[in-house]
């Protein structure tokens, strides 16, 4: 079975909790990402999503004065790289989250998303289909 390590993205955009909302929005826009992992003293402590930034701005937050720490989700849910993909998918469904930081030894080493899981599942199903067709192809089969 596939592990989280097999499908995770190794590069993750991060930011310090003291950065502004404008900084968070700029980093996400330039990197074409929907979230940032917030790091303090080398450890992941939270996550900020596009939705968090949009919500804060719609509530009147000053994008240059409000720090990321004020809007980030502080209960960071993470997964080990050695967990099975199925376990990560179940955790994401239970917690109703789309992005799951991957940590090892307390440090951030990657990110797995719903999109990563769907892509891996599709690849697996396609490979299995090809294996079955190759094994059970009738002798007179003409493609």
N, C-alpha and C positions, 0 to 999 in steps of 0.2 A: 504494500500500500504506500501511497505517497505521504511524505511528511511535509509539514509546513516549510521546512528548509528547502524542499524541492521546488516550491512554487512562489516563495516570498520574493519581494523586491528588496535588494540589498541596500539601495540608496533611499534614505528618508530625509525629507526636508524638516529641519528643526529650527527652533528659535528660543531665545531666552525669555523668561516670563516678564521681564521689564520692558520688552519691546512694545511698541504701540500697535493699536488696531490697524492703522495705516500700513505699518511695516508688515504685519501678518498678511494683509490683503495683497500687498505688493509682492511678497515672496511667493504666495500661492499663485497669483496671476502669472508671474514670470515663469514659474516652473510648471504651469498648467496642472496644478494639484488642487485637491479639495480639502486638504488638511495639513496641519503642522503638528509635530510632536514637540512638546515644550520640555526643555532640558534645563536642569539646575544641578550644579556640581557634578556634571557628567552622568546624571541619572534622569530617565524620563519621569516627569511628574504630572503631565497632563496632555490634553489634545485640544486643538482649536480647529473647527471646521468652517467652511464657507458659510454654513448656516448660522454658526455662532456669531460670526462677524456681521452678517446681514441683520440678524436679530438685534444685536447691540446697536447698530447704526439706526435701525428703524425705531428704536426706543430712545434715540437722541444722544447716544454716546458720541463724545468728541473723538474722532479717529486719531488725532495727534496727541491727545492727553490720556486717554484710557489705555491702561496696560493690558497685555494679553492675560496676565494672571487673573484679572477681574472677570473675564468671560470664559476662560478655559474650563473644560470638564476635568475636575480634579481626581475623580475616581477612575484612573486609567486602568482599563482592562487589557491585559497582555496575554501572550501565549508563548510557550516554549517552542523553539525550532524543531524539536524532536516529536512534538505531538502530531498525531495523524490529521490529515486535512479534514476528515469527517468530524473530528473533535472540535477543530477550529470553527467549522461551519455551524455546528450545533451551538457552540458558545456565542457566536455572532447572532444567531437566531434568538437564543434565550435572552440575550442582553439588548437586542434590537439595535445592533451597531453594524456599520458597513466596513469599517477599517479596524484592523487588529494589529497593534504594534507587536513585534517579535523581540523578546528579550532573552538574554543569556547572561548569567552571573550579575544580574542587576542592570546591565547595559543594553542599550538599544542596538539591535543588529539588522533589523529589517521591518517590513510591513507586509501583511497579507490582507487583501481586500476581497469583497464579494466577487468582483470581476475576475480576480486571480483564480478563485475557486471554481467559478463557472467555466473559465477557459481550460483549466486543468481537467475538469470533469468531461468537457467536450472532447478534449484530446484523448482521454482514456477510453471513452465510449467509441470513438473513431478507430483507435488502435485495436480494441477488442473485436469490433465489427470486421476489420480487415483480417484479423487472425482467424476468426470463425469462417469467413468466406474462403480463405486460402485453404483451410483444413477440410472443409466440407464441399468444395467445388466438385460437381459431377465430372466424370472423365470426358464427357462429350461437350462440356461447357465452352461456348465461344463468346468472348466479351464483345 
